[in-house]
Structure formats: C-alpha cells, structure tokens
Amino acid sequence: MPNIFKQLSKSFRSERKELATMEQVFSKLSRKEVAMLSRMPNQKARDYIEMRVGVPINKFTDYASYLTTGSKKVWATYRACKIISAMMITAKYKIVKEGQEGKVEVTEQYGWFLKKPNPYDSWQEIMEMWVFHMELTGNCYWLKDEPDLLGRPKAIYPLLPQHMEVIPSATNKVSSFRYRVNGRTIDFSPDDIIHYRSTHPTNLIMGMGSVEPSEALYNKFINRDSYEENFMANGAQPSGILIKEDAVENPSQWEGLKKKFQRNYGGKANAGKTAFLNGKWSYEKLGLTMGEMQSLEAEKWTIEQIFLNHGVPLSVAGVDGAANYATAKQDEINFRKYKVVPLLDILVGKVNADGFFKSPLEEFVRFAYELSGLIDVEQIIKEYMPLVKDGAMTRNELRELCELPLSENVMLDQYLIAANVIPIEMAGFSDPSSVLEDEEKALAARRSRAAKEIDLEVV
C-alpha cells in the first residue's frame, strides 16, 4: 500500500487542506487498508481513523496496556499464560542441602514459602501471577516483608508491575524501587525487592515480555476485534433487504412498519429469518463476501501466531487438527523443555541468588525443582536397547539417559551380552546342556548297535 502512505504524507503538508484530503483518501479505503494505516505513528491520523471507524485504535503505551492484553482483550494470550502456569505449578519444588553424603531434601525445614508465602496467597496463586507478569511484561516483583536480623522475611508478597518504577543508580545499577498505588508512593530498597526479569536487548535494568516485541500482531487482533464488535452492535449485516418500490409518505406509518418488522424479524431470536409481507416487494439475498471470509481466516491465523509467540504449540493449546498423536507428544516435550524449563530456571536461580529462605552462612542449601515429561522414554529405549543387548552400553548408562537414579547393583555397571545361543529345538528346556548330553548318548548307542549288526552280518 505505498500509494496510500504517499497520499497521506502529502496531505499532512498543508494544515488548511488536511481534513478534506483525508476525507477523500479514507472514503476509498477498505477495512484491511484502514487496519494497516491504524499502525501509523502519526497521532492526527490515528484520531481521524478513530472518528471515522467509530472505535478507538489500540495503542501499547505501558505495562498496564500489556497486562490488559492478557486479561481483557486477547483471549489467546490469557489461555497461553494459563497453560504455562499450569505446567509450572505441576513441577515439584524442594529445598536440598548438599553435603558429603550427597543431596538431602530439607524442604520441611526451609520451605516455609512453599506452604504459605503470605497469609493471603498460596504458592500456586503467586506462581500463576508470576507467570502472567513475566510473560506479559517481562518483569515480576516480590516484596520481602518484615525481614529478621539475618535477612529472612516473614512473608513474600507479589507486587503489580504497572505500579512499580525502578530508580537507576550510577554505582549500584538500582538505587530503589518506587511503588505507586491508591495515591500513595512507597520507596523500597533493593534488599526489600526480588526483581525477576526476562532479558531485554536494549535495557539493562528492565525486562521484556512476549507482548512488546509483537505489538503489531496484537494491535491487529485487538483493532479488528473492536471494529467487528462495534459493527455487530450497530446492526451488522442483515440476512436480506426488503425494498418497497412505492415510497411510504406518512412518517408515522413508516415508523410503525419498521418497528413491526424489527419486532417480528429483528434481534438474536429472529436471526436468519426471511420476512413475508403483503404488497409489491422485491428481495435481495446477502451473503458473506470474499473479504469477510478472508477476515475469518486472518483471525484464525492471528490466534495461531499469538499462541506460537508465547511458546505454546497449537497441539498443546488444543487447536483442532493441529497435530497427530506422534507430533503432539513431541510438541509437549518441546514445550516443557524450551518454554517451561527456562522460566523455572529464572525463578529458581533468582531465589537462590537472593537466598531469602535461609541464613547467609548456609551456602549449601539450595532451592531446586523437578519436572517430568522432558524426555521420551519410549524413544530412548527403542534407540539404545540394542546397544545394551550387544554389550556397547551398561544398564546404568541407560538409566541415566532416562533420568532415573543410578543403581548400586554392580551388575548394572557391567557390559553384558547374550551368550546362551541354542538351537531352536532346545528352546524351552530348563537345562539345554543335559538335553545335548542325552542326545549324544543316544547317538552313541545307535552307532554301537549299528556296528554290532554289521559284525553279525560278516560272521
């Protein structure tokens, strides 16, 4: 559409002719072209489009607009965040202590925040909120409330990122955290806040979620959805049009005729009906245009792209016909490995770096997790079991590939091979060697009898 942008750029040169020129340009645009122009950065153009179309054009300006995307405007984003959080909640979180005897689980002693992080929220609830904040804004903040002399807090509270401002420092990177809510401003020191963030390529302090780099995709979905909602609210497209050849001159009669028709054939309950009236009328059938059918396909494509933008495979999201059983199984493994595990590593790594749940002297106490479903055991057995049977791999090495604990049985560290190869006739006998001896004895007896018979014949 370069010609349209060229026309608009020329019209902006003259303030006196601006409205007239834009009126002429936009009167010839299709809905698709208007959607393209809605992404233009010029504020005057945006205001004019909003006035013409009758719906506001969505614009991402801050974290509040990103969070609104996942809570009010884009259902696919909300669903993707719910799927990710559900997977993260199923992980097993624990506290381990490393010593000479290996790793020992000490969750009962140190894992108070896994049971009840604060009097109002459960661990599952703040984890779900953690996923939404990280996925939509790339930033999540936890307040360490009432710390003791060793820095261990009494409770952990999640804070809303749209109300948080990070004050930078020339020496320590972050000077303080400023939280504004309900008309109040509270300043927190860096020691009071745990700041989780996804890497931002152009910002060393703030993070970046999945919405920010894909604003055009979300704007397209939101603006089209808002336009169609407004279009439907204002009458949408009727299933047919009744045209009277002779005009009704009496205004009251005309209004009564319209009200009667709307009462009998308008609204949701009468959708799709065809009216039958007396008189000389003609009927024109209206259907979906090619542009509207393409709009439906474009909406489906946008929804699929939104799920993929959040790292959720279509088969995991439940999109009909997205994959068969084999590919769906691999999709779920990849989803756990490349989407959920990195988020878990950010969570666990930050908690361990802060160490709020333990004393600073207890350096060998760590926060950890276990997540199942990261490997395809069936495929591993299929690929590596021949190596075990041919003596190229031990059974403990196979257990390690399947992420099972190693066995202390020394036989599982040996290279074994099947050596008891026997004829098929001897299969099923408890001791094939005894059967072989019996066969040899019987053969010797037959040979002896044959030799005796030959001697008798000679005599």
C-alpha positions in Angstrom: 0.0 0.0 0.0 2.8 2.6 -0.7 0.5 4.8 -2.7 -1.8 5.3 0.3 1.0 6.3 2.6 2.2 8.7 -0.2 -1.1 10.3 -0.4 -1.4 10.7 3.3 2.2 12.1 3.6 1.3 14.8 1.0 -1.9 15.7 2.8 -0.1 16.3 6.0 2.0 19.1 4.5 -0.9 21.5 4.5 -2.9 22.1 7.6 -5.6 24.0 5.7 -6.4 21.1 3.4 -5.7 18.2 5.8 -9.3 17.2 6.7 -10.6 17.5 3.2 -7.7 15.4 1.7 -8.0 12.7 4.4 -11.8 12.6 3.8 -11.2 11.8 0.2 -8.4 9.2 0.9 -10.2 7.3 3.7 -13.5 7.2 1.8 -11.8 4.9 -0.8 -10.1 2.6 1.7 -11.2 -0.9 2.6 -11.3 -2.3 6.1 -7.9 -4.0 5.5 -6.3 -0.8 4.4 -7.7 1.1 7.4 -6.2 -1.6 9.7 -2.8 -1.1 8.0 -3.0 2.6 8.5 -4.1 2.2 12.1 -0.5 1.2 12.9 0.9 4.6 11.7 2.6 6.5 14.4 1.1 9.9 13.5 -1.4 10.9 16.2 -3.6 13.0 14.0 -4.1 10.1 11.6 -5.0 7.9 14.5 -7.5 10.3 15.8 -9.1 10.7 12.4 -9.4 6.9 11.9 -11.0 6.5 15.3 -13.5 9.2 14.4 -14.3 7.6 11.1 -14.4 3.9 12.2 -16.2 4.7 15.5 -13.9 2.6 17.7 -10.6 3.5 19.5 -7.4 2.2 18.0 -5.4 0.1 20.5 -2.0 1.5 21.4 0.5 -0.1 23.7 2.0 2.6 26.0 2.9 1.0 29.3 2.8 -2.2 31.4 -0.8 -1.6 32.2 -1.7 -1.9 28.5 0.4 -5.1 28.3 -1.4 -6.6 31.3 -4.8 -5.6 29.8 -3.9 -7.6 26.7 -3.8 -10.8 28.7 -6.8 -10.1 31.0 -9.4 -8.3 28.8 -8.5 -8.0 25.1 -6.8 -11.1 23.7 -8.2 -14.4 25.0 -5.5 -16.4 23.3 -2.8 -14.7 25.4 -4.8 -15.4 28.6 -5.2 -19.0 27.6 -1.4 -19.3 26.8 -0.5 -17.9 30.2 -2.9 -20.3 31.9 -1.3 -23.2 30.1 2.2 -22.2 31.0 1.3 -21.5 34.7 -0.5 -24.8 35.0 2.6 -26.6 33.7 4.9 -24.7 36.2 2.6 -25.5 39.1 2.9 -29.2 38.4 6.7 -29.1 38.9 7.9 -30.4 42.3 9.7 -27.6 44.2 12.0 -28.6 47.1 14.9 -27.4 49.2 18.1 -29.5 49.1 21.2 -29.4 51.2 24.5 -30.6 49.6 27.0 -32.4 51.8 29.4 -35.2 51.9 26.6 -37.7 51.7 25.1 -36.1 48.6 21.9 -34.1 48.3 19.5 -34.3 51.2 16.0 -32.8 50.9 15.3 -30.3 53.7 12.0 -28.8 52.5 10.3 -29.2 55.8 13.0 -27.1 57.5 13.4 -24.3 54.9 10.4 -24.4 52.6 8.0 -22.3 54.5 7.3 -20.1 51.5 6.2 -23.2 49.5 3.5 -23.9 52.1 2.3 -20.3 52.8 4.2 -17.4 51.3 1.9 -14.9 53.0 -1.4 -15.0 55.0 -3.5 -14.3 51.8 -1.9 -16.2 48.9 -0.9 -19.8 48.3 2.3 -20.8 46.5 0.2 -21.8 43.5 -1.5 -18.4 43.3 1.7 -16.3 43.4 3.2 -18.7 40.8 0.3 -18.2 38.5 0.6 -14.4 38.9 4.4 -14.7 38.4 3.8 -16.3 35.0 1.4 -13.7 33.9 3.7 -10.8 34.9 6.8 -12.4 33.3 5.0 -13.4 30.1 3.2 -10.1 29.5 5.7 -7.5 30.9 8.9 -9.4 31.4 9.1 -8.1 35.0 7.9 -9.5 38.3 8.4 -8.1 41.8 8.2 -9.9 45.1 8.3 -7.9 48.4 10.3 -9.4 51.3 8.2 -8.3 54.2 9.5 -7.9 57.8 12.9 -9.4 57.5 14.8 -10.6 60.6 18.4 -9.8 61.5 19.6 -12.4 59.1 17.5 -11.0 56.2 14.9 -13.8 56.3 11.4 -12.3 55.6 8.3 -13.2 57.4 6.3 -13.3 54.2 6.5 -12.8 50.5 4.1 -10.6 48.6 3.7 -10.2 44.8 3.5 -6.6 43.6 1.9 -5.3 40.4 4.5 -4.3 37.7 2.4 -1.4 36.3 2.7 0.4 39.6 6.4 -0.1 40.0 9.2 2.2 38.9 12.8 1.2 39.1 15.1 4.1 40.1 18.5 3.5 38.5 21.8 4.2 40.2 25.2 5.2 38.6 27.1 3.0 41.0 24.8 0.1 42.1 22.6 -0.2 39.0 19.4 0.1 41.0 19.0 2.8 43.6 15.5 2.0 44.8 12.1 0.7 43.8 9.2 3.2 43.8 5.7 1.7 44.2 2.7 4.0 43.4 -0.8 2.7 44.3 -4.0 4.2 45.5 -2.5 7.7 45.6 0.4 6.6 47.8 4.1 6.4 47.0 6.3 3.9 48.8 10.1 3.6 48.3 11.7 0.2 48.8 15.4 -0.5 49.0 16.9 -3.1 46.6 17.2 -5.5 49.5 13.4 -5.4 50.0 12.5 -6.4 46.4 13.2 -9.5 44.4 13.1 -8.4 40.8 12.6 -11.1 38.2 13.1 -10.1 34.6 13.4 -11.6 31.1 16.4 -10.3 29.1 15.7 -7.0 27.3 18.2 -6.5 24.4 18.2 -2.7 24.8 17.6 -2.2 28.5 20.0 -3.3 31.3 17.5 -2.8 34.1 14.0 -3.7 32.9 12.9 -6.9 31.3 10.8 -7.6 28.1 7.8 -10.0 27.9 6.3 -11.7 24.9 3.9 -8.8 24.0 6.3 -6.0 23.5 8.2 -7.4 20.5 4.9 -8.4 18.9 2.9 -5.3 19.3 1.8 -5.2 15.6 0.4 -8.7 15.9 -1.7 -7.8 19.0 -2.8 -4.5 17.6 -4.1 -6.2 14.5 -6.1 -8.7 16.6 -7.5 -6.1 19.1 -8.4 -3.4 16.5 -10.1 -5.9 14.2 -12.0 -7.4 17.1 -13.1 -4.0 18.4 -14.2 -3.0 14.9 -16.3 -6.1 14.4 -17.8 -5.8 17.9 -18.9 -2.3 17.1 -20.0 -3.4 13.7 -22.3 -6.0 15.2 -23.6 -3.7 17.9 -24.7 -1.2 15.2 -26.8 -3.7 13.3 -24.1 -5.8 11.5 -25.2 -7.2 8.1 -28.8 -8.3 7.7 -29.6 -11.6 6.1 -31.7 -9.8 3.4 -33.1 -6.4 2.5 -36.8 -5.7 1.8 -37.2 -2.9 -0.8 -40.5 -1.2 -1.3 -41.0 0.2 -4.8 -43.5 2.7 -3.8 -42.4 5.1 -1.0 -44.3 5.4 2.2 -45.2 9.1 2.5 -46.7 9.0 6.0 -43.8 9.2 8.6 -45.9 7.6 11.4 -46.9 4.7 9.1 -43.3 4.3 8.1 -42.0 4.2 11.7 -44.7 1.7 12.7 -43.8 -0.5 9.8 -40.1 -0.5 10.8 -41.0 -1.3 14.5 -43.2 -4.1 13.5 -40.6 -5.6 11.2 -37.9 -5.3 13.8 -40.2 -6.9 16.4 -41.0 -9.9 14.3 -37.8 -10.4 12.4 -35.0 -8.5 14.2 -32.8 -9.4 17.1 -30.9 -12.6 18.1 -34.1 -14.7 18.4 -35.1 -14.0 14.8 -31.7 -14.2 13.3 -31.6 -15.6 9.7 -35.4 -15.3 9.2 -36.9 -14.1 5.9 -39.9 -11.8 6.2 -43.1 -12.4 4.2 -45.2 -9.3 3.8 -48.1 -8.4 1.5 -47.6 -5.9 -1.3 -45.2 -5.4 -4.1 -41.8 -6.1 -2.7 -38.6 -7.4 -4.0 -36.0 -9.5 -2.1 -32.2 -9.5 -2.4 -30.2 -12.2 -0.6 -26.9 -11.1 1.1 -24.1 -13.5 2.0 -20.5 -13.4 3.2 -18.2 -11.6 0.8 -14.8 -12.8 -0.1 -13.3 -10.1 2.0 -15.2 -11.3 5.1 -14.3 -14.9 4.6 -10.6 -13.8 4.3 -11.1 -11.9 7.5 -12.2 -15.1 9.3 -9.1 -16.9 8.0 -6.9 -14.0 9.1 -8.3 -14.1 12.6 -7.6 -17.8 12.8 -4.1 -17.2 11.6 -3.6 -14.4 14.1 -4.7 -16.6 17.0 -2.3 -19.3 16.0 0.5 -16.8 15.8 -0.3 -15.5 19.3 0.0 -19.0 20.8 3.3 -19.6 19.0 4.5 -16.2 20.1 4.0 -17.3 23.7 5.9 -20.6 23.0 2.7 -22.7 23.3 2.4 -25.3 20.5 -1.0 -25.4 18.8 -1.5 -29.1 19.8 -0.9 -28.2 23.5 -3.3 -25.3 23.2 -6.0 -27.7 21.9 -6.3 -26.2 18.4 -8.3 -28.6 16.3 -6.3 -30.6 13.8 -3.0 -29.0 14.8 -1.2 -32.3 15.1 -1.5 -36.1 15.3 -0.6 -38.2 18.3 3.1 -38.6 17.4 3.8 -34.9 16.8 1.6 -33.8 19.7 3.6 -35.9 22.1 6.9 -34.3 20.8 5.3 -30.9 20.9 4.5 -31.3 24.6 8.1 -32.4 25.3 9.5 -29.4 23.4 7.0 -27.1 25.3 8.3 -28.3 28.6 11.9 -28.3 27.6 12.1 -24.9 25.7 9.4 -22.8 27.4 8.7 -24.1 30.9 12.2 -25.1 31.9 13.8 -21.7 31.1 11.1 -19.9 33.2 11.8 -22.4 36.1 15.5 -21.7 35.8 14.9 -17.9 36.1 12.6 -18.5 39.1 15.0 -20.9 40.9 18.1 -19.0 40.0 16.8 -15.7 41.4 15.6 -17.3 44.6 19.0 -18.9 45.2 20.9 -15.7 44.3 18.8 -13.8 46.9 18.7 -16.7 49.4 15.9 -15.1 51.5 14.7 -18.5 52.8 18.0 -19.4 54.7 20.8 -17.9 56.7 23.7 -16.3 54.7 26.0 -18.9 56.3 24.1 -21.8 54.9 25.6 -21.7 51.4 25.0 -25.4 50.6 21.2 -25.1 51.0 19.6 -24.6 47.5 16.2 -24.2 46.0 15.5 -26.8 43.3 12.8 -28.3 41.2 11.9 -31.5 39.3 9.8 -31.5 36.1 8.7 -34.7 34.5 7.9 -35.3 30.8 11.2 -33.7 29.5 12.3 -36.9 27.7 10.6 -39.6 25.5 11.5 -42.8 27.4 9.8 -44.9 24.8 12.0 -43.5 22.1 15.2 -43.8 24.2 14.5 -47.5 24.8 13.9 -48.0 21.2 17.2 -46.4 20.1 19.6 -47.6 22.9 18.3 -51.0 24.0 20.1 -52.8 21.1 23.4 -51.2 22.4 22.7 -52.7 25.8 22.0 -56.1 24.4 25.1 -56.1 22.3 27.4 -55.1 25.2 28.1 -51.5 24.0 26.3 -49.8 26.9 25.6 -50.6 30.6 22.1 -50.7 32.1 23.1 -47.8 34.4 24.1 -45.7 31.5 20.6 -46.4 30.0 19.0 -45.4 33.3 21.0 -42.2 33.2 19.6 -41.3 29.8 16.1 -41.9 31.1 16.9 -39.6 34.1 16.5 -42.4 36.6 18.7 -42.7 39.7 21.7 -45.0 39.2 21.5 -48.4 40.8 24.2 -49.6 43.2 24.0 -53.1 41.8 27.4 -53.8 40.3 25.8 -56.0 37.6 24.2 -52.9 36.1 27.6 -51.4 35.5 28.8 -54.4 33.6 28.8 -54.8 29.8 26.6 -57.8 29.2 25.9 -59.8 26.1 23.5 -62.7 25.4 25.8 -65.8 25.1 23.4 -68.7 25.6 22.6 -69.2 21.9 21.0 -72.6 21.5 19.2 -74.4 18.6 15.5 -73.7 18.3 14.7 -77.4 19.0 16.1 -76.9 22.6 14.2 -73.8 23.4 12.1 -74.1 26.5 14.3 -76.7 28.3 15.5 -75.7 31.8 19.0 -77.1 31.1 19.8 -77.4 27.4 23.2 -78.9 28.1 21.7 -82.0 29.7 19.5 -82.4 26.7 22.6 -82.2 24.5 24.3 -84.9 26.6 21.3 -87.2 26.3 21.2 -86.7 22.5 24.9 -87.5 22.3 24.4 -90.7 24.4 21.5 -91.8 22.2 23.6 -91.2 19.1 26.5 -93.3 20.5 24.1 -96.1 21.4 22.7 -96.1 17.9 26.2 -96.2 16.4 27.1 -99.1 18.7 24.0 -101.1 17.7 24.7 -100.5 14.0 28.3 -101.7 14.4 27.2 -104.9 16.1 24.7 -105.5 13.4 27.4 -105.2 10.8 29.7 -107.7 12.7 26.9 -110.2 12.8 26.3 -110.0 9.1 30.0 -110.6 8.4 30.1 -113.7 10.6 
